[in-house]
Amino acid sequence: MKKIKQYLFVALASVFLLSACEDILEDINDNPNQIVPEDIEAKLFLTGTMLANTSGQAGHLNRISGLFTGQLVGFTSLYSNIYGYTISTAESVGTWSRFYVGVVPNARYIRERLPDDDLMQGITKVLEANAVGTAASLFGDVPYSQIAGDVSDPSFDGQISVLEAIDALLNDAISDLTGASSRSLDEDIYFEGDATKWLEAAYTLKARYLLIRKDYAGALAAARNGISSAAGNMQHIPRGDASVTEGDKNLFWEILAGSRTGDIGNRGSYMMQLLDGTSGVYRGNAKTDETARFAYYSIDETSSTGNLGIIEQFEPQNLVTYQENQLTIAECTARTGTFADALGHLNDYRAWLDGGGQINANFIGQAFSYEPYVAADFAAGGMENGDNIADADALLREIIEERYISGFGSWMPFDDARRLRMTDPTLDVPFPFNVNTATAHPERMPYSFDELNTNSNSPADDPGIFVRTAVNN
């Protein structure tokens, strides 16, 4: 993590030279070698910060989390090895860099330059919290308290202390955004300067990290102020040129259009079996028809051109969503409130699905149904309780399974699986091991090879993917 600011600003300055070319030509006799970050308007760093966050949240390690949770299958090459739980520290280099070089220094630099701008203060705190909160969840202990200033080899802070610091940062962001006014902000590629949407996203992220810590009451309180409709989803919306493969496209589509054709998809995955009406574990019933969602989620790993659903080249990629927020409310209410209220929240979500939520226009004509459940469906012997467990547990199990399905492409299935294994194994989605010789599911991602080899305060060796992190011990 040495000298990240120096390299960051050189890279970002080169990115923004094109957009600033007219201003530069006005002073053509100036020495271009004297261009420094202060010559660039602070808000112009925001788009790059968001792109780094998108790549870290929805890129390589996110796909690996899908391999580890029964949602994706690695068919050949690199992804086949990782699917078999063979993974090196090299796989984390890109994601680690996106968070610690692409997001945090940029976000802090913007805040330093714009101390009186409540909107930008709030936005950049949410982005930093998203990046570092994800890092702590994935890796365990990570650098945070010493990553500012001149410390070249920051220490690794405990996972729980980092998540506590992220919660405090989100509280600050919420305070900033509560007092901020919306304004047109082209550099904001998530919400275009909408302070209300940023505020709701901050609350949903706060709920996410409290849920990871199993603070169910705290997560519920935060989620009640979180993303209230799918129109408020924090998404990366690809804006590239349809006539070329390169450019701003859905990140999963990009790898199948490039060198990873045939390597990774979801054909035959446990998640797809849950959605497949012909499988022995189909989750549908008299009130639930998953035909359209099965088609929308299906990935043809052999070619990018056949994918018109969740990885279509211009399909938005969800980062923080109404889906997550509503199902967090449902789960936490089931744990801390009444059965009737929890069932109502689940049915509210099913009503959104029944209106075509979570599929795109290419599949809206296919069959789907999500009728409301009633209490009797979760009673012993009911539609959702064939094994006669307590009705409250049957409801909670259905909510967890819906989180698993609705969270495809996000961290939610990986976070939930690790959270539930120790405390609620009977409620966890029972996806199988990828190899017959496995005795445990992965609990974390490996540290970045670069960090291990350049930071003298990093662990001597990566502990491995089967070691539980502090929140899940």
VEXNUZA-972086 format. One record per residue (C-alpha): residue in three letters; z, y, x. Coordinates in Angstrom, 3 decimals, always signed. Example, Ala and Ser with C-alpha at 12.3 -4.5 7.8 and 13.67 -1.06 7.14 Angstrom:
{"Ala" {+7.800 -4.500 +12.300}} {"Ser" {+7.140 -1.060 +13.670}} 
//
This chain:
{"Met" {+0.000 +0.000 +0.000}} {"Lys" {-0.361 +2.250 +3.046}} {"Lys" {-1.928 +5.688 +2.730}} {"Ile" {-3.182 +5.102 -0.784}} {"Lys" {-3.449 +8.800 -1.609}} {"Gln" {-5.766 +9.537 +1.295}} {"Tyr" {-8.248 +6.842 +0.362}} {"Leu" {-7.889 +7.471 -3.356}} {"Phe" {-8.789 +11.118 -3.210}} {"Val" {-11.761 +10.564 -0.927}} {"Ala" {-13.126 +7.983 -3.345}} {"Leu" {-12.497 +10.083 -6.430}} {"Ala" {-13.995 +13.191 -4.908}} {"Ser" {-17.217 +11.284 -4.303}} {"Val" {-17.236 +10.031 -7.887}} {"Phe" {-16.954 +13.519 -9.299}} {"Leu" {-19.445 +15.204 -6.972}} {"Leu" {-22.305 +14.485 -9.349}} {"Ser" {-20.594 +16.059 -12.338}} {"Ala" {-19.576 +19.052 -10.232}} {"Cys" {-22.918 +19.524 -8.445}} {"Glu" {-23.760 +22.834 -10.114}} {"Asp" {-20.540 +24.424 -8.902}} {"Ile" {-21.068 +23.092 -5.404}} {"Leu" {-24.605 +24.522 -5.209}} {"Glu" {-23.261 +27.954 -6.026}} {"Asp" {-21.425 +27.833 -2.697}} {"Ile" {-24.070 +25.939 -0.735}} {"Asn" {-23.077 +27.557 +2.542}} {"Asp" {-19.540 +26.161 +2.335}} {"Asn" {-18.681 +23.216 +4.559}} {"Pro" {-18.731 +20.079 +2.313}} {"Asn" {-16.262 +18.412 +4.657}} {"Gln" {-13.665 +20.891 +3.468}} {"Ile" {-13.742 +19.624 -0.126}} {"Val" {-10.214 +18.564 -1.075}} {"Pro" {-8.730 +17.231 -4.320}} {"Glu" {-7.479 +20.689 -5.217}} {"Asp" {-11.132 +21.807 -5.468}} {"Ile" {-11.596 +19.432 -8.412}} {"Glu" {-10.265 +20.321 -11.842}} {"Ala" {-7.222 +18.117 -12.442}} {"Lys" {-8.397 +16.758 -15.785}} {"Leu" {-11.465 +15.259 -14.102}} {"Phe" {-9.213 +12.641 -12.540}} {"Leu" {-8.298 +11.328 -15.990}} {"Thr" {-11.427 +9.288 -16.709}} {"Gly" {-11.173 +7.450 -13.402}} {"Thr" {-7.538 +6.708 -14.092}} {"Met" {-8.428 +5.198 -17.459}} {"Leu" {-11.290 +3.159 -16.048}} {"Ala" {-8.942 +1.725 -13.430}} {"Asn" {-6.459 +0.891 -16.169}} {"Thr" {-9.150 -0.789 -18.261}} {"Ser" {-10.295 -2.903 -15.328}} {"Gly" {-6.726 -3.926 -14.534}} {"Gln" {-5.784 -4.710 -18.121}} {"Ala" {-8.979 -6.458 -19.273}} {"Gly" {-10.438 -7.863 -16.076}} {"His" {-10.045 -10.874 -13.794}} {"Leu" {-6.320 -11.620 -14.122}} {"Asn" {-6.512 -11.193 -17.877}} {"Arg" {-9.147 -13.918 -17.988}} {"Ile" {-6.943 -16.086 -15.789}} {"Ser" {-4.068 -15.608 -18.248}} {"Gly" {-6.425 -16.992 -20.897}} {"Leu" {-7.062 -20.050 -18.717}} {"Phe" {-3.312 -20.536 -18.395}} {"Thr" {-2.624 -20.321 -22.160}} {"Gly" {-5.215 -22.627 -23.666}} {"Gln" {-7.499 -19.806 -24.765}} {"Leu" {-10.243 -20.144 -22.147}} {"Val" {-11.757 -22.968 -20.142}} {"Gly" {-12.930 -22.832 -16.534}} {"Phe" {-16.033 -24.988 -16.365}} {"Thr" {-17.289 -24.615 -12.793}} {"Ser" {-16.761 -22.877 -9.440}} {"Leu" {-13.848 -20.464 -9.000}} {"Tyr" {-12.699 -20.528 -12.606}} {"Ser" {-12.715 -24.325 -12.640}} {"Asn" {-10.293 -24.359 -9.706}} {"Ile" {-8.031 -21.794 -11.327}} {"Tyr" {-8.155 -23.725 -14.596}} {"Gly" {-6.680 -26.605 -12.605}} {"Tyr" {-3.870 -24.275 -11.446}} {"Thr" {-5.266 -23.797 -7.943}} {"Ile" {-5.183 -20.070 -7.332}} {"Ser" {-4.881 -17.924 -4.220}} {"Thr" {-3.338 -14.516 -3.663}} {"Ala" {-6.858 -13.140 -3.220}} {"Glu" {-7.345 -13.273 -7.003}} {"Ser" {-4.769 -10.516 -7.544}} {"Val" {-6.156 -8.016 -5.034}} {"Gly" {-8.396 -6.209 -7.508}} {"Thr" {-5.844 -5.910 -10.332}} {"Trp" {-3.065 -4.813 -7.962}} {"Ser" {-5.347 -2.140 -6.529}} {"Arg" {-6.405 -0.911 -9.970}} {"Phe" {-2.771 -0.333 -10.917}} {"Tyr" {-1.274 +0.927 -7.671}} {"Val" {-4.258 +2.820 -6.277}} {"Gly" {-6.393 +3.592 -9.313}} {"Val" {-3.769 +4.483 -11.934}} {"Val" {-0.396 +5.546 -10.590}} {"Pro" {-1.407 +8.049 -7.857}} {"Asn" {-4.035 +9.619 -10.107}} {"Ala" {-1.632 +9.886 -13.043}} {"Arg" {+1.049 +11.503 -10.894}} {"Tyr" {-1.410 +13.865 -9.288}} {"Ile" {-2.567 +15.090 -12.689}} {"Arg" {+1.048 +15.663 -13.728}} {"Glu" {+1.737 +17.544 -10.516}} {"Arg" {-1.257 +19.810 -11.071}} {"Leu" {-0.616 +20.366 -14.810}} {"Pro" {+3.177 +20.640 -15.166}} {"Asp" {+3.057 +22.690 -18.390}} {"Asp" {+0.440 +20.620 -20.213}} {"Asp" {+2.436 +18.396 -22.582}} {"Leu" {-0.621 +16.410 -23.648}} {"Met" {-1.678 +15.521 -20.110}} {"Gln" {+1.923 +14.862 -19.102}} {"Gly" {+2.294 +12.422 -21.994}} {"Ile" {-1.069 +10.719 -21.521}} {"Thr" {-0.572 +10.093 -17.818}} {"Lys" {+2.957 +8.757 -18.338}} {"Val" {+1.630 +6.287 -20.905}} {"Leu" {-1.080 +5.175 -18.467}} {"Glu" {+1.416 +4.737 -15.628}} {"Ala" {+3.754 +2.797 -17.908}} {"Asn" {+0.923 +0.558 -19.046}} {"Ala" {-0.134 -0.205 -15.473}} {"Val" {+3.274 -0.770 -13.892}} {"Gly" {+4.713 -2.483 -16.972}} {"Thr" {+1.868 -4.986 -16.867}} {"Ala" {+2.362 -5.463 -13.129}} {"Ala" {+6.067 -6.209 -13.589}} {"Ser" {+5.333 -8.627 -16.420}} {"Leu" {+2.669 -10.488 -14.453}} {"Phe" {+4.154 -10.607 -10.969}} {"Gly" {+7.923 -10.241 -11.416}} {"Asp" {+9.545 -7.997 -8.811}} {"Val" {+7.137 -5.199 -7.839}} {"Pro" {+7.229 -1.880 -5.966}} {"Tyr" {+8.057 +1.122 -8.115}} {"Ser" {+11.005 +3.325 -7.130}} {"Gln" {+9.563 +3.989 -3.660}} {"Ile" {+5.837 +4.243 -4.374}} {"Ala" {+5.931 +8.039 -4.500}} {"Gly" {+6.073 +10.287 -1.458}} {"Asp" {+5.638 +9.173 +2.123}} {"Val" {+7.062 +5.643 +1.983}} {"Ser" {+4.272 +3.491 +3.400}} {"Asp" {+6.006 +0.135 +2.843}} {"Pro" {+7.817 +0.405 -0.506}} {"Ser" {+10.475 -2.134 -1.390}} {"Phe" {+10.047 -4.537 -4.286}} {"Asp" {+12.332 -3.634 -7.198}} {"Gly" {+13.737 -6.220 -9.588}} {"Gln" {+11.525 -6.962 -12.567}} {"Ile" {+14.134 -5.974 -15.133}} {"Ser" {+14.940 -2.696 -13.389}} {"Val" {+11.231 -1.833 -13.305}} {"Leu" {+10.876 -2.559 -17.017}} {"Glu" {+13.924 -0.388 -17.682}} {"Ala" {+12.326 +2.428 -15.669}} {"Ile" {+9.101 +2.003 -17.636}} {"Asp" {+11.062 +2.288 -20.872}} {"Ala" {+12.548 +5.566 -19.640}} {"Leu" {+9.088 +6.799 -18.627}} {"Leu" {+7.773 +6.005 -22.101}} {"Asn" {+10.677 +7.904 -23.625}} {"Asp" {+9.587 +10.902 -21.560}} {"Ala" {+5.997 +10.401 -22.687}} {"Ile" {+7.108 +10.248 -26.316}} {"Ser" {+8.995 +13.515 -25.872}} {"Asp" {+5.943 +15.175 -24.296}} {"Leu" {+3.539 +13.904 -26.926}} {"Thr" {+5.838 +14.815 -29.821}} {"Gly" {+5.550 +18.427 -28.721}} {"Ala" {+1.872 +18.283 -27.744}} {"Ser" {-1.089 +19.556 -29.724}} {"Ser" {-4.319 +17.599 -29.966}} {"Arg" {-7.415 +19.125 -28.427}} {"Ser" {-10.935 +18.067 -27.569}} {"Leu" {-10.756 +16.250 -24.254}} {"Asp" {-13.963 +14.510 -23.201}} {"Glu" {-12.287 +13.060 -20.121}} {"Asp" {-9.978 +11.041 -22.380}} {"Ile" {-12.165 +8.006 -23.048}} {"Tyr" {-9.494 +6.276 -25.149}} {"Phe" {-8.471 +8.885 -27.733}} {"Glu" {-10.423 +12.077 -26.920}} {"Gly" {-7.280 +14.185 -26.769}} {"Asp" {-5.653 +12.988 -30.015}} {"Ala" {-1.924 +13.463 -29.381}} {"Thr" {-0.893 +11.483 -32.458}} {"Lys" {-2.786 +8.388 -31.331}} {"Trp" {-1.312 +8.659 -27.847}} {"Leu" {+2.165 +8.982 -29.361}} {"Glu" {+1.723 +5.845 -31.451}} {"Ala" {+0.349 +3.952 -28.432}} {"Ala" {+3.414 +4.996 -26.429}} {"Tyr" {+5.689 +3.522 -29.079}} {"Thr" {+3.698 +0.273 -29.223}} {"Leu" {+3.891 -0.089 -25.442}} {"Lys" {+7.618 +0.597 -25.594}} {"Ala" {+7.908 -2.199 -28.175}} {"Arg" {+5.834 -4.514 -25.954}} {"Tyr" {+8.062 -4.173 -22.922}} {"Leu" {+11.253 -4.405 -24.979}} {"Leu" {+9.904 -7.586 -26.564}} {"Ile" {+9.221 -9.031 -23.106}} {"Arg" {+12.919 -8.397 -22.388}} {"Lys" {+13.828 -10.093 -25.690}} {"Asp" {+15.354 -6.919 -27.076}} {"Tyr" {+14.174 -7.670 -30.599}} {"Ala" {+16.073 -4.889 -32.346}} {"Gly" {+14.833 -2.300 -29.854}} {"Ala" {+11.273 -3.570 -30.076}} {"Leu" {+11.375 -3.354 -33.877}} {"Ala" {+12.661 +0.209 -33.816}} {"Ala" {+9.870 +1.257 -31.452}} {"Ala" {+7.127 -0.631 -33.287}} {"Arg" {+8.014 +1.100 -36.548}} {"Asn" {+6.635 +4.253 -34.947}} {"Gly" {+3.737 +2.481 -33.246}} {"Ile" {+0.032 +2.107 -33.973}} {"Ser" {-0.244 +2.234 -37.743}} {"Ser" {-3.888 +1.256 -38.241}} {"Ala" {-6.748 -0.255 -36.277}} {"Ala" {-8.295 +3.207 -36.088}} {"Gly" {-5.527 +4.034 -33.627}} {"Asn" {-6.191 +1.135 -31.257}} {"Met" {-6.266 +1.983 -27.571}} {"Gln" {-9.582 +0.451 -26.545}} {"His" {-12.145 +0.623 -23.844}} {"Ile" {-15.392 +1.328 -25.663}} {"Pro" {-18.407 +0.499 -23.453}} {"Arg" {-20.973 +3.272 -23.299}} {"Gly" {-23.566 +1.863 -20.911}} {"Asp" {-27.331 +1.557 -21.176}} {"Ala" {-28.456 -1.457 -23.214}} {"Ser" {-31.635 -1.781 -21.138}} {"Val" {-29.805 -2.615 -17.892}} {"Thr" {-27.230 -5.225 -16.983}} {"Glu" {-25.212 -2.918 -14.792}} {"Gly" {-23.102 -0.073 -16.057}} {"Asp" {-20.356 +0.344 -18.596}} {"Lys" {-20.278 -2.898 -20.583}} {"Asn" {-17.707 -5.332 -21.965}} {"Leu" {-16.123 -6.761 -18.798}} {"Phe" {-16.348 -10.386 -19.938}} {"Trp" {-19.997 -9.954 -20.885}} {"Glu" {-20.660 -8.482 -17.442}} {"Ile" {-19.506 -11.558 -15.544}} {"Leu" {-21.647 -13.888 -17.670}} {"Ala" {-24.604 -11.548 -17.170}} {"Gly" {-23.970 -11.718 -13.426}} {"Ser" {-22.887 -14.391 -11.017}} {"Arg" {-20.440 -16.237 -13.282}} {"Thr" {-22.908 -17.608 -15.837}} {"Gly" {-21.635 -21.009 -16.912}} {"Asp" {-18.302 -20.674 -15.137}} {"Ile" {-15.909 -19.630 -17.910}} {"Gly" {-15.811 -19.612 -21.697}} {"Asn" {-13.761 -20.989 -24.559}} {"Arg" {-15.755 -23.974 -25.799}} {"Gly" {-13.230 -26.689 -26.625}} {"Ser" {-10.162 -24.600 -25.795}} {"Tyr" {-6.982 -25.170 -27.755}} {"Met" {-7.300 -21.761 -29.361}} {"Met" {-10.805 -22.548 -30.573}} {"Gln" {-9.607 -25.876 -31.941}} {"Leu" {-7.031 -23.982 -33.984}} {"Leu" {-9.897 -21.982 -35.485}} {"Asp" {-12.299 -24.909 -35.902}} {"Gly" {-12.302 -26.376 -39.393}} {"Thr" {-13.466 -29.742 -38.042}} {"Ser" {-10.659 -30.182 -35.514}} {"Gly" {-7.426 -32.085 -35.976}} {"Val" {-5.287 -29.012 -35.312}} {"Tyr" {-7.137 -26.508 -37.498}} {"Arg" {-4.722 -23.816 -38.671}} {"Gly" {-6.554 -23.087 -41.898}} {"Asn" {-5.260 -24.097 -45.316}} {"Ala" {-5.829 -23.345 -48.984}} {"Lys" {-5.102 -19.660 -48.291}} {"Thr" {-6.688 -19.320 -44.856}} {"Asp" {-10.340 -19.729 -43.896}} {"Glu" {-11.048 -19.108 -40.204}} {"Thr" {-14.826 -19.708 -40.286}} {"Ala" {-15.835 -16.145 -39.439}} {"Arg" {-13.170 -15.631 -36.789}} {"Phe" {-14.158 -18.906 -35.114}} {"Ala" {-17.749 -17.666 -34.888}} {"Tyr" {-16.730 -14.178 -33.732}} {"Tyr" {-14.470 -15.582 -30.998}} {"Ser" {-16.951 -18.218 -29.789}} {"Ile" {-18.238 -17.576 -26.251}} {"Asp" {-21.487 -19.077 -25.004}} {"Glu" {-20.717 -19.465 -21.323}} {"Thr" {-24.320 -20.322 -20.448}} {"Ser" {-25.805 -16.879 -21.084}} {"Ser" {-24.661 -13.364 -21.889}} {"Thr" {-27.508 -12.847 -24.349}} {"Gly" {-26.160 -15.299 -26.910}} {"Asn" {-22.805 -13.549 -27.297}} {"Leu" {-22.674 -11.220 -30.297}} {"Gly" {-18.958 -11.432 -31.012}} {"Ile" {-15.836 -10.597 -29.081}} {"Ile" {-17.640 -10.285 -25.729}} {"Glu" {-20.874 -8.670 -26.914}} {"Gln" {-21.940 -6.127 -24.298}} {"Phe" {-20.767 -3.134 -26.316}} {"Glu" {-17.825 -4.765 -28.076}} {"Pro" {-14.667 -2.672 -27.504}} {"Gln" {-11.904 -4.288 -25.472}} {"Asn" {-8.437 -3.943 -26.940}} {"Leu" {-5.631 -2.709 -24.690}} {"Val" {-2.868 -1.624 -27.104}} {"Thr" {-3.418 -2.345 -30.767}} {"Tyr" {-2.403 -2.279 -34.404}} {"Gln" {-2.652 -6.086 -34.292}} {"Glu" {+0.040 -6.287 -31.632}} {"Asn" {+2.204 -3.658 -33.292}} {"Gln" {+2.109 -5.135 -36.785}} {"Leu" {+2.837 -8.651 -35.550}} {"Thr" {+5.674 -7.351 -33.385}} {"Ile" {+7.167 -5.802 -36.508}} {"Ala" {+6.747 -9.112 -38.344}} {"Glu" {+8.333 -11.199 -35.561}} {"Cys" {+11.229 -8.848 -34.887}} {"Thr" {+11.948 -8.466 -38.598}} {"Ala" {+12.024 -12.261 -38.932}} {"Arg" {+14.577 -12.344 -36.106}} {"Thr" {+16.773 -9.404 -37.082}} {"Gly" {+16.062 -8.701 -40.749}} {"Thr" {+15.344 -10.592 -43.949}} {"Phe" {+12.900 -13.376 -44.658}} {"Ala" {+11.340 -11.386 -47.497}} {"Asp" {+10.701 -8.320 -45.338}} {"Ala" {+9.215 -10.380 -42.516}} {"Leu" {+6.934 -12.188 -44.946}} {"Gly" {+5.837 -8.836 -46.346}} {"His" {+4.857 -7.591 -42.889}} {"Leu" {+2.895 -10.771 -42.195}} {"Asn" {+1.107 -10.422 -45.518}} {"Asp" {+0.293 -6.792 -44.771}} {"Tyr" {-1.424 -7.995 -41.632}} {"Arg" {-3.221 -10.784 -43.475}} {"Ala" {-4.485 -8.211 -45.963}} {"Trp" {-6.060 -6.335 -43.055}} {"Leu" {-7.672 -9.570 -41.849}} {"Asp" {-8.860 -10.276 -45.396}} {"Gly" {-10.659 -6.937 -45.361}} {"Gly" {-12.695 -7.983 -42.332}} {"Gly" {-10.288 -6.929 -39.603}} {"Gln" {-10.899 -8.539 -36.206}} {"Ile" {-14.545 -9.423 -36.718}} {"Asn" {-17.593 -7.251 -36.184}} {"Ala" {-20.622 -6.601 -38.365}} {"Asn" {-22.489 -9.617 -36.973}} {"Phe" {-20.025 -11.995 -38.652}} {"Ile" {-18.828 -10.115 -41.717}} {"Gly" {-21.121 -12.229 -43.899}} {"Gln" {-19.467 -15.503 -42.884}} {"Ala" {-16.608 -17.045 -44.824}} {"Phe" {-13.068 -15.842 -44.257}} {"Ser" {-9.933 -15.666 -46.358}} {"Tyr" {-6.332 -14.612 -45.713}} {"Glu" {-4.544 -14.722 -49.041}} {"Pro" {-0.896 -13.667 -49.128}} {"Tyr" {+1.738 -16.306 -48.493}} {"Val" {+4.773 -16.816 -50.721}} {"Ala" {+8.220 -18.049 -49.792}} {"Ala" {+7.507 -21.536 -51.104}} {"Asp" {+4.753 -21.961 -48.509}} {"Phe" {+7.450 -22.006 -45.810}} {"Ala" {+9.982 -24.162 -47.621}} {"Ala" {+10.376 -27.788 -46.533}} {"Gly" {+7.166 -29.619 -47.390}} {"Gly" {+5.337 -26.368 -48.094}} {"Met" {+1.878 -25.399 -46.917}} {"Glu" {+3.225 -24.022 -43.625}} {"Asn" {+6.174 -26.381 -43.164}} {"Gly" {+5.002 -29.951 -43.117}} {"Asp" {+7.662 -30.983 -40.581}} {"Asn" {+10.533 -29.683 -42.722}} {"Ile" {+12.093 -27.159 -40.347}} {"Ala" {+14.154 -24.245 -41.622}} {"Asp" {+11.998 -21.935 -43.730}} {"Ala" {+12.842 -18.924 -41.537}} {"Asp" {+11.677 -20.848 -38.460}} {"Ala" {+8.501 -21.925 -40.236}} {"Leu" {+7.704 -18.298 -40.984}} {"Leu" {+8.458 -17.246 -37.417}} {"Arg" {+6.270 -20.056 -36.088}} {"Glu" {+3.356 -18.837 -38.211}} {"Ile" {+3.829 -15.277 -36.928}} {"Ile" {+3.860 -16.499 -33.305}} {"Glu" {+0.701 -18.528 -33.894}} {"Glu" {-1.006 -15.501 -35.415}} {"Arg" {-0.009 -13.464 -32.358}} {"Tyr" {-1.611 -16.167 -30.218}} {"Ile" {-4.881 -15.957 -32.147}} {"Ser" {-5.001 -12.208 -32.710}} {"Gly" {-4.000 -11.530 -29.117}} {"Phe" {-7.065 -13.172 -27.591}} {"Gly" {-8.290 -10.981 -24.746}} {"Ser" {-4.896 -9.308 -24.301}} {"Trp" {-1.701 -10.228 -22.422}} {"Met" {+0.120 -11.129 -25.649}} {"Pro" {-0.439 -14.925 -25.561}} {"Phe" {+0.661 -15.162 -21.895}} {"Asp" {+3.671 -12.907 -22.435}} {"Asp" {+4.727 -14.773 -25.573}} {"Ala" {+4.339 -18.245 -24.087}} {"Arg" {+6.566 -17.417 -21.127}} {"Arg" {+9.097 -15.607 -23.321}} {"Leu" {+9.452 -18.459 -25.802}} {"Arg" {+9.506 -21.515 -23.522}} {"Met" {+13.162 -21.123 -22.586}} {"Thr" {+14.594 -19.715 -25.809}} {"Asp" {+12.391 -20.975 -28.672}} {"Pro" {+10.284 -23.912 -27.455}} {"Thr" {+9.823 -25.283 -30.980}} {"Leu" {+8.167 -22.004 -32.011}} {"Asp" {+5.840 -21.689 -29.027}} {"Val" {+2.172 -22.540 -29.511}} {"Pro" {+1.832 -26.100 -28.112}} {"Phe" {-1.300 -25.680 -26.001}} {"Pro" {-1.630 -28.600 -23.558}} {"Phe" {-1.662 -28.690 -19.767}} {"Asn" {-5.089 -28.220 -18.230}} {"Val" {-4.650 -31.187 -15.882}} {"Asn" {-2.901 -34.488 -16.562}} {"Thr" {-0.757 -34.245 -13.428}} {"Ala" {+0.804 -30.897 -14.387}} {"Thr" {+4.472 -30.812 -15.316}} {"Ala" {+4.873 -27.077 -15.959}} {"His" {+2.818 -24.169 -17.231}} {"Pro" {+2.200 -21.104 -15.028}} {"Glu" {+4.878 -18.431 -15.290}} {"Arg" {+3.427 -15.579 -13.241}} {"Met" {+0.429 -14.362 -11.245}} {"Pro" {+0.386 -14.485 -7.433}} {"Tyr" {+1.032 -11.302 -5.502}} {"Ser" {-1.947 -9.529 -3.994}} {"Phe" {-3.035 -10.894 -0.618}} {"Asp" {-3.457 -7.352 +0.669}} {"Glu" {+0.063 -6.312 -0.341}} {"Leu" {+1.622 -9.399 +1.206}} {"Asn" {-0.178 -8.723 +4.463}} {"Thr" {+0.257 -4.956 +4.780}} {"Asn" {+3.678 -4.225 +3.270}} {"Ser" {+6.512 -5.279 +5.570}} {"Asn" {+8.884 -5.225 +2.589}} {"Ser" {+6.859 -7.722 +0.575}} {"Pro" {+8.004 -11.347 +0.290}} {"Ala" {+7.110 -13.475 +3.306}} {"Asp" {+5.209 -15.812 +1.009}} {"Asp" {+4.169 -15.712 -2.599}} {"Pro" {+6.653 -17.803 -4.628}} {"Gly" {+3.889 -19.534 -6.579}} {"Ile" {+2.701 -19.423 -10.151}} {"Phe" {+5.282 -21.873 -11.530}} {"Val" {+8.369 -19.818 -10.627}} {"Arg" {+9.882 -18.051 -13.628}} {"Thr" {+10.354 -14.302 -13.437}} {"Ala" {+13.739 -12.727 -14.145}} {"Val" {+13.120 -11.934 -17.825}} {"Asn" {+12.305 -15.575 -18.525}} {"Asn" {+15.072 -17.311 -16.581}} 
//
